[in-house]
């Protein structure tokens, strides 16, 4: 009996040492020449034993701040030439739109845990100031849609240079990170202004509103199909494409930033989804479509391909 007990204790000790060796809990002297297979098994066991790194992107943020321009303010969605933030795709409370905040937080919580710091007419140069205001709210998610006004100028010649656009967006991200280093950022692409012109120009009332000065670089002289007018519109579209490239590039350098992959730029708004007053800004239905796109991308397992 004592001899068998001694053998059992010996076997148990050997088994324990082997287990510790395989899980990386013990390194035995003189074992550096062990087989590659043993090393691989030990490495695999160690990886299984260590907790997985927490993902940087949280698909269920508990608060939302919005920054941007007239689209995010719901301009011309409820009445002519006026903001209507309650239908904003990002933080609005309208039950028909079901904004990103409502979809993420629920209607009651969205009212107290979302903030809209967008300003109609804002260009990228104004975004750092908006970001500073948003950061003070300590939001878990900041929704960004800006850039249309950088291309929508009185003349295509005075569109914001791409280098300036980049510098201002980089400054905006630094501004946010200085106060809210862990806030997630969802960046929408700039809409395709030329496609909006093509859709809206079928409405005579809309074209009359355009003459008041909305996006002259694209919408001015709306029915002119001469070479100069076509070239002007193409130049504006090309600049928007360049802006979207900047948004994607700068966002990719921040581990907590997600670009929409060009989803808003690619979206084909119909007349039903545009403002019934200016046939250029999104109406309620268009705001709802923007909310759908944002929610889909924010809650996706990974960023758009």
Buried (B, 14 or more C-beta within 10 A) or exposed (E): EEEEEEEEEEEEEEEEEEEEBBBBBEEEEEEEEEEEEEEEBBEEBEEEEEEEEEEEBBEEBEBBBBBBBBBBBBBBBBEEEEBBBBBBBBBBBBEEBBBBBBBBBEEEBBEEBBBBBBBBEBBBBBBBBBBBEBBEBEBBBBBBBBBBBBBBBEEBEEBBEBEEBBBBBBBBBEBBBEBBEEBBBBBBBBBBBBBBBEBBBEBEEBBEBBEEEBBBBBBBBBEEEEEEBEEBBEBBBBBBBBBBBBBBEBBEEBEBBBBBBBBBBEBEBEBEBBBBBBBBBBBBBBBBBBBBBBBEBBBEEEBBE
